[in-house]
Amino acid sequence: MATQTAFAAAIDAGIDFTGGTLGGIATVFVGQPLDTIKVKLQTYPQLYRSTYHCFRNTLNSEGLSKGLYRGTIPSLAANIAENSVLFCAYGMCQTAVAKVVGKDVSNLDTVHNASAGFFAAFFSSFTLCPTELIKCRLQTLAEASKSGTAVAHQTITPWQLTRQIIRQEGFLGLFNGLSSTWLREMPGYFVFFGGYEYTRSLFCKAGQSKDDIGMARTALAGGVGGCCLWLVIFPADLVKSRIQVLSSLGDKLNFRTVFKHVLLTEGVIGLYSGIVPTLIRTVPATAALFVTYESTKRLLGDFLKRDDTISN
């Protein structure tokens, strides 16, 4: 019995892992251009007047593949690594929370699901931080070159940049911004999964499961969850981006000093530089994430059930 339970848990974890992986891929292809604009505005706000100015300037001077889609490979690595671990850990944390509160996973309320997302983000941050650091530095190569920072090579590859960071800053240099990532991810995914699950529950008719609300409503719930996430975490994300990009200058930056500097020099509004492209991006990107995740989860679940029925 214990062996069967462990096997079933492993199967569920594998399904969540696969769904998160495919969801991460969908998110990148939908949202990468606006993510690039977000990072540029976060780290070099003085160079651009608006979201449109940054978008037009990047497209005209750097093009599509080498501009708006620069950093796609590490972005894919970051999103695949984060979402595969995140959704795998989310399923496990849901099971753990369900045991603590004495409920079935399907009967967990919004706060319980949000708490599972909070703890899942702790684990996914270890995979996200290094890959996102590479992505952010690649996305701001043009600005770094203009500013005369150490990373000023327009043709540098993700692997070359990774080796350069390890050589100059050591292996732990890849984890610059980890504490900021935790400060961003854990409360962020509390409201992310909370907002998503709550919105799904609102769409349920009497006696209907959240899994049966349809793809359109699932997409909308994902968009709501994404907006909740970014509105809460954006200041922490901005600080993390600056630490990861500007640490190449050699300064020892930490969350407190960067946060205080931005607040004093740019005001509260400075903590939200880049929020516009982020919110524009997050609705279709998060919708694609959850639709892909839920579809994969359902398809694999149905396939395994059918396969089990045939074998019996």
Secondary structure, 3 states (H helix, E strand, C coil): CHHHHHHHHHHHHHHHHHHHHHHHHHHHHHHHHHHHHHHHHHHCHHHCCCHHHHHHHHHHHHCHHHHHCCCHHHHHHHHHHHHHHHHHHHHHHHHHHHHHHCCCHHHCCHHHHHHHHHHHHHHHHHHHHHHHHHHHHHHCHHHHHHHCCCCCCCCCCHHHHHHHHHHHHCHHHHHCCHHHHHHHHHHHHHHHHHHHHHHHHHHCCCCCCHHHCCHHHHHHHHHHHHHHHHHHHHHHHHHHHHHHHHHHHCCCCCHHHHHHHHHHHHHHHHCCCCHHHHHHHHHHHHHHHHHHHHHHHHHHHHHHHHHHHHHC
